[in-house]
Amino acid sequence: MQSPRLVVEVLSPSTEKTDRTEKLQVYQACPTIAEIVLVSQFAPYVEIWRRDEEDEATWRYVHYEAGEEVEFASLDVRLSMQDVYRQVNFDEPLLEE
């Protein structure tokens, strides 16, 4: 894909710092990307950095928790947090990385 609109990163302990700093800056510099989604693997928590439609240099931050509906504005899609985390059991131990 040459013109991505949405990027999704599932955060892990080994990559979270890079995902939140270096990669976030690279994604924000890409002119076609409208949303950057960071998904927690440890709890129902989704963060979205959304490019401002009127000022492309400005990014807005929003987060979603259990029971809420996640809006992916760049795709005109809404998903419940239950659907985002379908078949994820937070009580199961994670495999080692």
C-alpha distances in whole Angstrom, upper triangle without the diagonal:
4,6,6,10,11,12,14,17,19,22,25,28,26,23,24,26,23,20,23,23,21,18,19,19,16,14,17,17,13,14,11,12,15,16,16,18,20,22,25,26,29,30,29,27,24,23,21,20,20,20,23,22,25,25,21,23,24,23,25,25,26,27,27,30,32,33,30,27,24,22,19,19,16,15,19,20,23,24,27,27,29,26,23,26,27,28,28,32,32,36,35,35,31,31,31,28
4,6,10,12,13,16,18,21,24,26,29,28,24,25,26,23,21,23,23,20,17,18,18,15,13,15,14,11,11,9,11,14,16,16,19,21,23,27,28,31,32,31,29,25,24,21,20,19,18,21,21,23,23,19,21,22,22,24,25,26,27,29,31,33,34,32,29,25,24,20,20,16,17,20,21,24,26,29,29,31,28,26,28,30,31,31,35,35,38,37,37,34,33,33,30
4,7,9,11,15,17,21,23,26,29,28,24,24,25,22,20,21,22,20,17,17,17,14,12,13,13,9,9,6,8,10,13,14,16,19,22,25,27,30,31,29,27,23,22,19,17,16,15,18,17,20,19,16,18,19,18,21,22,23,25,26,29,31,32,29,26,23,21,17,16,13,14,17,19,22,23,27,27,29,26,24,27,28,31,30,34,34,38,37,37,34,34,34,31
4,6,7,11,14,17,20,23,26,25,21,21,22,20,17,19,19,18,14,14,15,13,10,12,12,9,9,6,6,8,9,10,13,16,18,22,23,27,27,25,23,19,18,15,15,14,13,16,16,19,19,15,17,18,16,18,19,20,21,23,26,28,29,26,23,19,17,14,14,10,11,15,16,19,20,23,23,26,23,20,23,25,27,27,30,30,34,33,33,30,30,31,28
4,7,10,14,17,19,23,26,26,22,21,23,21,17,18,19,19,15,14,15,14,10,11,12,9,9,6,4,5,7,9,11,15,17,21,23,26,26,23,21,17,16,13,12,10,10,13,13,16,16,13,15,16,14,15,16,17,19,20,23,25,26,23,20,16,14,10,10,7,8,12,13,16,17,21,21,24,21,19,22,24,26,26,29,29,33,33,33,30,31,32,29
4,7,10,13,16,19,22,23,19,18,20,18,15,16,17,17,14,12,14,13,9,11,13,11,11,9,6,6,5,6,8,11,13,17,19,22,22,20,18,14,13,10,10,9,11,14,14,18,18,15,16,16,14,14,14,15,16,17,20,22,23,20,17,14,12,8,10,7,8,11,12,14,15,18,18,20,18,15,18,20,23,22,26,26,29,29,30,27,28,28,26
4,7,10,13,16,19,19,15,15,17,15,11,13,15,14,10,10,12,11,8,10,13,11,13,11,7,9,6,5,6,9,11,14,16,20,20,18,16,13,12,10,10,11,12,16,17,20,20,17,17,17,14,15,14,15,15,17,19,21,23,20,18,15,14,11,12,10,11,15,14,16,16,18,18,20,18,15,17,20,22,21,24,24,27,27,27,24,24,25,22
4,7,10,13,16,16,13,13,15,14,10,12,15,15,11,11,14,13,10,13,16,14,16,14,11,12,8,6,5,6,7,11,13,16,16,15,13,10,10,9,11,12,15,18,20,23,22,19,20,19,16,16,14,14,14,14,17,18,20,18,17,13,13,11,13,12,13,16,14,15,14,16,15,17,15,12,14,16,18,17,20,20,23,23,23,20,21,22,19
4,6,9,12,13,10,9,12,11,7,10,12,13,10,10,13,13,11,14,16,16,18,17,14,14,11,8,6,5,6,9,10,14,15,14,12,10,10,10,12,14,17,20,22,25,24,21,21,20,17,17,15,15,14,15,17,18,21,19,18,15,16,14,17,16,16,19,18,18,17,18,16,18,17,13,14,17,18,16,19,18,22,21,21,17,18,18,16
4,7,10,11,9,8,12,12,9,11,14,15,12,13,16,17,15,17,20,19,22,21,17,18,14,11,8,6,5,6,7,10,12,12,11,9,10,12,14,17,20,23,25,28,27,25,25,23,20,19,17,16,14,15,15,17,19,19,18,15,17,16,19,19,19,21,19,18,16,17,14,16,15,12,12,15,15,13,15,14,18,17,17,14,15,15,14
4,7,8,7,5,9,10,7,9,12,14,12,12,16,16,15,17,20,20,23,22,19,19,16,12,10,7,6,5,6,9,11,12,11,10,11,13,14,18,21,24,26,29,28,25,25,23,20,20,17,16,14,15,15,17,20,20,20,17,19,18,21,21,21,24,22,21,19,19,16,18,18,14,14,17,17,15,16,14,17,17,16,13,14,14,12
4,5,5,5,9,10,9,11,14,15,14,15,18,19,18,20,23,23,26,26,22,23,20,16,14,10,9,8,7,9,12,14,13,13,14,16,18,21,24,27,30,33,31,29,28,27,23,23,20,20,18,18,18,19,23,22,23,20,23,22,25,25,25,27,25,24,22,22,19,20,20,17,15,18,18,15,16,14,16,15,14,11,11,11,9
4,6,6,8,10,10,12,14,15,15,16,19,20,20,22,25,25,28,28,25,26,22,19,17,13,12,10,10,10,13,16,15,16,16,19,20,24,26,29,32,35,33,31,29,28,25,25,22,22,19,20,20,21,25,25,25,23,25,25,28,28,28,30,28,27,25,25,21,23,23,20,18,21,21,18,18,15,17,16,14,11,12,11,9
4,6,8,9,10,12,13,14,14,16,18,19,19,22,23,24,28,28,24,26,23,19,18,14,14,13,12,13,17,19,18,18,18,20,21,25,27,30,33,35,33,31,29,28,25,26,23,24,22,23,23,24,28,28,28,25,27,26,29,28,29,32,30,29,27,27,24,26,26,22,21,24,23,20,21,18,20,19,16,13,13,11,8
4,6,5,6,9,10,11,10,12,15,15,15,18,20,20,24,24,21,22,19,15,14,11,12,12,12,14,17,18,17,16,16,17,18,21,23,27,29,32,30,27,26,25,22,23,20,21,19,21,21,23,27,26,26,23,25,23,26,25,26,29,27,27,25,26,23,24,24,21,20,23,23,20,21,19,22,21,19,15,15,14,11
4,5,5,6,9,10,10,11,14,15,15,17,19,20,23,23,20,21,18,14,13,9,10,9,11,12,14,16,14,13,13,15,15,19,21,24,27,30,28,25,24,23,20,20,17,18,16,18,18,21,24,23,23,21,22,21,24,23,25,27,25,25,23,24,21,23,23,19,19,22,22,19,20,18,21,20,19,16,17,15,13
4,5,5,6,8,9,10,12,14,15,16,18,20,23,24,20,21,19,15,15,12,13,13,14,15,17,19,16,16,14,16,16,19,21,24,27,29,27,25,23,22,19,20,17,19,18,20,21,23,27,26,26,23,24,23,25,25,27,29,28,27,26,27,24,26,26,22,22,26,26,23,24,21,24,24,22,19,20,18,16
4,5,5,5,6,8,10,11,12,14,16,17,20,21,18,20,17,14,14,12,14,14,16,18,20,21,18,17,15,16,16,19,20,23,26,28,26,23,21,21,19,20,18,20,19,21,23,25,28,27,27,24,24,23,25,24,25,28,27,27,27,27,25,27,27,23,23,26,27,24,26,23,26,26,24,20,21,19,16
4,6,6,5,6,9,10,10,12,14,15,18,19,15,17,14,10,10,8,11,12,14,16,17,18,15,14,12,13,12,16,17,21,23,26,24,21,20,19,16,17,15,17,16,18,20,22,25,24,23,20,21,19,21,20,22,24,24,24,23,24,21,24,23,19,20,23,24,22,23,21,25,24,23,20,20,19,16
4,7,7,5,8,10,10,11,14,16,18,19,16,16,14,10,10,8,11,12,15,16,17,18,15,13,11,11,11,14,16,19,22,24,22,20,18,17,14,15,13,14,14,17,18,21,24,23,23,19,20,19,21,20,22,24,24,23,23,24,21,24,24,20,21,24,26,23,24,22,25,25,24,21,22,21,19
4,6,5,6,9,10,11,12,15,18,19,16,17,15,12,13,12,15,16,18,20,21,21,18,17,14,14,13,16,17,20,23,24,22,19,17,16,14,16,14,17,17,20,22,25,28,26,26,23,23,21,23,22,24,27,26,26,26,27,25,28,28,24,24,28,29,26,28,26,29,29,27,24,25,24,21
4,6,5,6,9,10,11,13,16,18,15,17,16,13,15,14,17,18,20,22,23,24,21,19,16,16,14,17,17,21,23,25,22,19,17,17,16,18,17,20,20,23,25,28,31,29,28,25,25,23,24,22,25,27,27,28,28,29,27,30,29,25,26,29,30,28,30,28,31,30,29,25,26,24,21
4,5,5,6,9,10,11,14,15,13,15,13,10,12,11,14,16,18,20,22,22,19,17,15,14,12,15,16,19,22,24,21,18,17,17,15,17,16,18,18,21,23,26,29,26,26,22,22,20,21,19,21,24,24,25,25,26,24,27,26,22,23,26,28,25,28,26,29,29,27,24,24,23,20
4,5,5,6,9,10,13,14,11,12,11,8,10,10,13,15,18,20,21,21,17,15,12,11,9,12,12,16,18,20,18,15,14,13,11,13,12,15,16,18,21,24,26,24,23,20,19,17,18,17,19,22,22,23,23,24,23,26,25,21,23,26,28,25,28,26,29,29,28,25,26,25,22
4,5,5,6,9,12,14,12,13,12,10,13,13,17,19,22,24,24,24,21,18,15,14,11,13,13,16,18,20,17,14,12,12,11,14,14,17,18,22,24,27,30,27,26,23,22,20,20,19,21,24,25,25,26,28,26,29,28,25,26,30,31,29,31,30,33,33,32,29,29,28,25
4,5,5,7,10,12,10,13,13,11,14,14,18,20,22,25,26,26,23,20,17,15,13,14,14,17,19,21,18,15,13,15,13,16,17,19,21,23,26,29,31,29,27,24,23,20,20,18,21,24,24,26,26,28,27,30,29,25,27,30,31,29,32,30,34,33,32,29,29,28,25
4,5,5,9,9,7,9,9,7,11,12,16,18,21,24,24,23,20,17,15,12,10,11,11,14,16,19,16,13,12,13,11,14,14,17,18,21,23,26,28,26,24,20,19,16,17,15,17,20,21,22,23,25,24,27,25,22,24,27,29,27,30,29,32,32,31,28,28,28,25
4,5,7,9,7,8,9,8,12,13,17,20,23,25,25,24,21,18,15,12,9,9,8,11,14,15,13,10,9,9,8,11,12,15,17,20,24,27,28,25,24,20,19,16,16,14,17,20,21,22,23,26,25,28,27,23,26,29,31,29,32,30,34,34,33,30,31,31,28
4,6,9,8,11,12,11,15,17,20,23,26,28,29,28,25,21,18,16,13,13,11,13,15,16,14,10,9,11,11,15,16,19,21,24,27,30,32,29,28,24,22,19,19,17,20,22,24,25,27,29,28,31,30,27,29,32,34,32,35,34,37,37,36,33,33,33,30
4,6,6,9,11,11,15,17,20,23,26,29,29,28,25,21,19,16,13,13,11,14,15,17,15,11,11,13,13,16,17,20,22,24,27,30,32,29,27,23,21,18,17,15,17,20,22,24,25,28,27,30,29,25,28,30,33,31,34,33,37,37,36,33,33,33,29
4,6,8,11,12,16,19,22,25,28,31,31,29,26,23,20,17,14,12,10,12,12,14,12,8,9,12,12,15,18,20,22,25,28,31,32,29,27,23,21,17,16,13,16,19,21,23,25,28,28,31,29,26,29,32,34,33,36,35,39,39,39,36,36,36,33
4,6,9,11,15,18,21,24,27,30,30,28,25,21,19,16,14,12,10,12,12,14,14,10,12,14,13,16,18,19,22,24,27,30,30,27,25,21,18,15,14,10,13,16,18,21,23,26,26,29,27,24,27,29,32,31,34,34,38,37,37,34,35,35,32
4,6,7,11,14,17,21,23,26,26,24,21,18,15,12,10,9,8,11,12,15,14,10,12,12,11,13,14,16,18,20,23,26,27,24,22,18,16,12,12,9,11,14,16,18,20,23,23,26,24,21,24,26,29,28,31,30,34,34,34,31,32,32,29
4,7,10,14,16,20,23,26,25,23,20,16,14,10,8,6,5,8,9,12,12,9,11,11,9,10,12,13,16,18,21,24,25,21,19,15,13,10,9,6,10,12,14,16,18,20,21,24,22,19,23,25,28,27,30,30,33,34,34,31,32,33,30
4,6,10,13,16,19,22,21,19,16,12,10,7,6,5,6,10,11,15,14,12,13,12,9,9,10,11,12,14,18,20,21,18,16,12,10,8,8,7,9,12,12,14,15,18,17,21,19,16,19,22,25,24,27,26,30,30,30,28,29,30,27
4,7,10,13,16,19,18,17,14,10,8,6,5,7,9,12,14,18,16,14,14,13,10,10,10,11,12,14,17,19,21,18,17,13,12,10,11,10,12,15,14,15,16,18,17,20,19,15,18,21,23,22,24,23,27,27,27,25,26,26,24
4,6,10,13,15,15,13,11,7,6,5,7,9,12,15,17,20,19,17,18,16,12,12,10,10,9,11,13,16,18,15,14,10,11,9,11,11,12,14,13,13,13,15,13,16,15,12,14,17,20,18,21,20,23,24,24,22,23,24,22
4,7,10,12,12,11,9,6,5,6,8,11,15,18,20,23,22,20,20,18,14,14,11,11,9,11,12,15,17,16,15,12,13,12,15,15,16,18,16,16,15,16,13,16,16,12,13,17,18,16,19,17,21,21,21,18,20,20,19
4,6,9,9,8,6,5,6,9,12,14,18,21,23,26,25,23,23,21,18,17,14,12,10,10,11,12,15,14,14,11,13,13,16,17,17,19,16,15,13,14,11,13,13,9,10,13,15,12,15,13,17,17,18,16,17,18,17
4,6,6,7,6,6,8,12,14,17,21,24,26,29,28,26,26,24,20,19,15,14,11,11,10,12,15,15,15,14,16,16,20,20,21,22,20,18,16,15,12,13,14,11,10,13,14,11,13,11,14,15,15,13,15,16,15
4,6,8,8,9,12,15,18,21,24,27,29,33,32,30,29,27,24,23,19,18,15,14,13,13,16,17,17,16,19,19,22,23,23,24,21,20,17,16,13,13,14,11,9,12,12,9,10,8,11,11,11,9,12,13,13
4,7,8,11,13,17,20,23,26,29,32,34,34,32,31,29,25,24,20,19,15,14,12,12,16,17,18,17,21,21,24,26,25,27,24,22,19,17,14,14,16,13,11,14,13,10,9,6,9,10,10,9,12,14,14
4,6,9,12,15,19,22,25,27,30,33,32,31,31,28,24,22,19,16,13,11,9,9,12,13,15,15,18,19,23,24,24,25,22,19,16,14,11,12,14,11,9,12,13,10,9,7,10,12,13,12,16,17,18
4,7,10,13,17,19,23,25,28,31,30,29,29,27,23,20,17,14,11,8,6,5,9,10,11,11,15,16,20,21,21,21,18,16,13,11,7,8,11,9,7,10,12,9,10,9,12,14,16,15,18,20,20
4,7,10,14,16,20,22,24,27,27,26,26,23,19,17,13,11,7,6,5,7,10,10,11,10,13,14,17,19,20,20,18,15,13,12,8,11,12,10,9,13,15,13,14,12,15,17,18,17,20,21,21
4,7,10,13,16,19,21,24,24,22,22,20,16,14,11,9,6,5,7,9,12,10,10,8,10,11,14,16,16,17,15,13,11,11,8,12,12,9,10,14,16,14,16,15,18,20,20,19,21,22,21
4,7,10,13,16,18,21,20,19,19,16,13,11,7,6,4,6,9,12,14,12,12,9,11,11,13,15,16,17,15,14,14,14,12,15,16,12,14,17,20,18,20,18,22,23,23,21,24,24,23
4,6,10,12,15,18,17,16,16,13,10,8,6,5,6,8,12,15,16,14,13,9,9,8,10,11,13,14,13,13,13,14,13,17,17,13,16,19,22,20,22,21,25,26,26,24,26,27,25
4,7,9,12,15,14,12,12,10,6,6,5,7,9,12,15,18,20,17,16,12,11,10,11,11,14,15,16,16,17,18,17,21,20,17,19,23,25,24,26,24,28,29,29,27,28,29,27
4,6,9,12,11,10,11,9,5,5,6,8,11,13,17,20,21,18,16,13,10,9,8,9,12,13,14,15,16,18,18,22,21,18,21,24,27,26,28,27,31,32,32,30,31,32,30
4,6,9,8,6,7,6,4,6,9,11,14,17,21,24,25,21,19,16,14,12,10,9,13,14,16,17,20,22,22,25,24,22,25,27,30,29,32,31,34,35,36,33,34,35,32
4,6,5,5,7,5,6,6,10,12,16,18,22,25,26,22,20,17,15,14,11,11,15,15,17,19,21,23,23,27,26,24,27,30,33,32,34,33,37,38,38,36,38,38,36
4,6,6,9,9,9,10,13,15,18,21,24,27,27,24,21,19,15,14,11,10,14,14,17,19,22,24,25,28,27,25,28,31,34,33,36,35,39,40,41,38,40,40,38
4,6,9,9,11,12,15,17,21,23,27,30,30,26,24,22,19,18,14,14,18,18,21,22,25,27,28,32,31,29,32,34,38,37,40,39,42,43,44,42,43,43,41
4,5,6,8,11,14,17,21,23,27,30,31,27,25,23,20,19,16,15,19,20,22,24,26,28,29,32,32,29,32,35,38,37,39,38,42,43,43,41,42,42,39
4,5,8,10,14,17,20,23,27,30,30,27,25,22,19,17,15,14,17,18,21,23,25,28,28,31,30,27,30,33,36,35,38,37,40,41,41,38,39,39,37
4,7,10,13,17,20,23,27,30,31,28,26,23,21,19,17,16,20,21,23,25,27,29,29,32,31,29,31,34,37,35,38,36,40,41,40,38,39,38,36
4,7,10,13,17,20,24,27,28,25,24,21,18,17,16,15,19,20,22,23,25,26,26,30,29,27,29,32,35,33,36,34,38,39,39,36,38,37,35
4,7,10,13,17,20,24,25,21,20,17,15,14,13,13,17,18,19,20,21,23,22,26,26,23,25,29,31,30,32,30,34,35,35,33,34,34,32
4,7,10,14,17,21,22,18,17,15,13,13,12,13,16,17,18,18,19,21,20,24,24,21,23,27,30,28,30,28,32,33,34,32,34,34,32
4,7,10,14,17,19,16,15,13,12,12,13,14,17,17,17,17,18,18,17,21,21,19,21,24,27,25,27,25,28,30,30,28,30,31,29
4,7,10,14,15,12,12,10,10,11,12,14,16,16,15,14,15,15,14,18,18,16,18,21,24,22,24,23,26,28,28,27,29,30,29
4,7,11,12,10,10,8,10,12,13,16,17,17,16,14,13,13,11,15,16,13,15,18,21,19,21,19,22,24,25,24,26,27,26
4,7,9,6,7,6,9,11,14,16,17,17,15,12,11,10,8,11,13,11,12,15,18,17,18,17,20,22,23,22,25,27,26
4,6,6,8,9,12,15,17,20,20,20,17,14,12,10,7,10,12,11,11,14,17,15,16,14,17,20,21,21,24,25,25
4,6,9,10,14,16,19,22,21,21,18,14,12,9,6,7,11,10,10,12,14,13,13,12,15,18,20,20,23,25,26
4,7,10,13,16,19,22,21,20,17,13,11,7,6,7,10,11,11,13,16,15,16,15,18,21,23,23,27,29,29
4,6,10,13,15,18,18,16,14,10,9,6,6,8,10,11,12,14,17,16,18,17,20,23,25,25,28,30,30
4,6,10,12,15,14,13,10,6,6,4,6,9,9,9,12,13,17,17,19,19,22,24,26,26,28,30,30
4,7,9,12,12,11,8,5,5,6,6,10,10,8,11,14,17,17,19,19,23,24,26,25,27,29,28
4,6,9,9,8,6,5,7,9,10,13,12,11,15,17,20,20,23,23,26,27,29,28,30,31,30
4,6,6,6,5,6,8,11,12,15,13,12,15,17,21,20,23,24,27,28,29,27,29,31,29
4,5,5,6,8,11,14,15,18,17,15,19,21,24,24,27,27,31,32,33,31,33,34,32
4,6,8,11,13,16,18,20,18,17,20,22,25,25,28,28,32,33,34,31,33,34,32
4,5,9,11,15,17,19,16,15,19,20,23,24,27,28,31,32,33,31,32,33,32
4,7,10,14,16,18,16,15,19,20,24,24,28,28,32,33,34,32,34,36,34
4,7,10,13,15,12,12,16,17,20,21,24,25,29,29,31,29,31,33,32
4,7,10,12,10,10,14,15,18,19,22,23,26,27,29,28,30,32,31
4,6,8,6,7,10,11,15,15,18,19,23,24,26,25,27,29,28
4,5,5,6,9,10,13,14,16,17,20,22,24,23,26,28,28
4,5,5,6,8,12,11,13,14,17,18,21,20,23,25,25
4,6,5,6,9,9,11,12,15,17,20,20,22,25,25
4,5,5,9,10,13,14,18,18,21,20,22,25,25
4,6,9,9,12,13,17,17,19,18,20,23,22
4,6,5,8,10,13,14,16,15,17,20,20
4,6,9,11,14,14,17,16,18,21,22
4,6,10,12,11,14,14,16,19,20
4,6,9,9,11,11,13,17,18
4,5,6,9,10,13,16,18
4,6,8,9,12,15,17
4,6,9,12,15,18
4,6,9,12,15
4,7,9,12
4,6,9
4,6
4
